[in-house]
Amino acid sequence: MHPLLVSRSDLPTLPASPVTIRAVSPQSWPDVAASLAPLARAFAAAQGFLESGKGPDAGKAVLLPNADGALAEVLFGVGDGADRFIYGKLPDLLPEGIYTLDGVPEDGREAAALAWLLGAYRFARYRDNPAPAARLVVPEGVDALEVSRVAESVALGRDLINTPANDLGPQELSNAAHALATRFGARFSVTVGDELLDANFPLVHAVGRASAQAPRLIDFSAGDESWPKVTIVGKGVTFDTGGLDIKPSSAMLLMKKDMGGAASALATAHMLLDAGVKVRLRVLIPAVENAISGASFRPGDVIPSRKGLSVEIGNTDAEGRLVLADALALAREDDPELIIDYATLTGAARVALGPELPPFYTEDDDIAAAIAEAGLAVNDPVWRLPLWAPYNKLLASKVADVNHISSGGFAGSITAALFLRRFTVGVPHVHFDIYGWTPSARPGRPEGGEVQAARLVYAWLKSRYGVAA
């Protein structure tokens, strides 16, 4: 169980009763105010809450004293209740101690507990940045192991994204995947450097060959042979200079997050394997650095792909779809029931939907509906965009089977998805074009790396396939 959670069974052994946090909405405030002890009521009045008639603002905690001056209870403004992760602000607002939540609707308790843990995350690899010390008694009806599992998995992915490229190159990303595979007894292999050519991964090799760290294809799998095959692919570009189509310096500042797809894939795998979801899981990560040297691939090059399609390079800064193409082709060869990929792929997706709402693509309407429903249920929202077939003409090449970028400036996220779909034909495929980053902190989502869509995919697959007894 997560160290910031306290089991309800441990309550009788605690040296003191937990401090109650009362969730306060504008609607519930009159009843809450009327129930306050005289000293607490006077304290609330001194802060103007009684006159306001609405209590604390959303996300604000008010600490109320008892007669001895000790902390008696906490009032916490939850607004209209639309933000189920509002409780993620609490760990930063409270002193060390043990707390219990009161007034949270039954269907919002799991989200509240998870938000508490997600909001307490800290990245402390390079400086002292201790996590908050406020601990939460597991709310009634909440599965403590489940919320701990999800929080641990998200922290794993966030740590990977937040680590800069000098400490997280293709080798270190492979090490992280190997550690996860070893923990769950998965079968692990990695194809490195020129071995990629021998194994027919020419696009992965081309993108990563300019780096001082050799490119590689990470492959691990676990699960009962009788269970449905599900393959997850994550873009693992540990840093993206743009290659010879070099990015301006301002556009490179966050390029350590360009392996956010791999981080989301590993976070999802951690949840699935730890929960025992009944899938024969395979995880594929093409891990490369898109660097610049005399070995760099060039605009105008024509490179074969694993599938056999020749690919004209329109821009070396669109490298992610190239490494994914070979990995997706490998995934397709295994004839799984489902292929899912995560990738920090296009700026066009952010222009269309912003950093908080990643688009996803699939041709299967039933799968799309299930994904959208899961995203809303676990507060990990996504939005479906179309695989608009007429835009395939924008990928036409005069010298190769396909160009990997659009010939115009329109529909960049859609054309990238259409390019990827060429390598998975015949198998249901879901592509998530994620941002992988929270640019400014929100409840339960600290600024920094974020494994977007990982929690929703876990929830969806868990619901779809069930868990082993």
Disulfide bonds with the S-S distance in Angstrom:
none
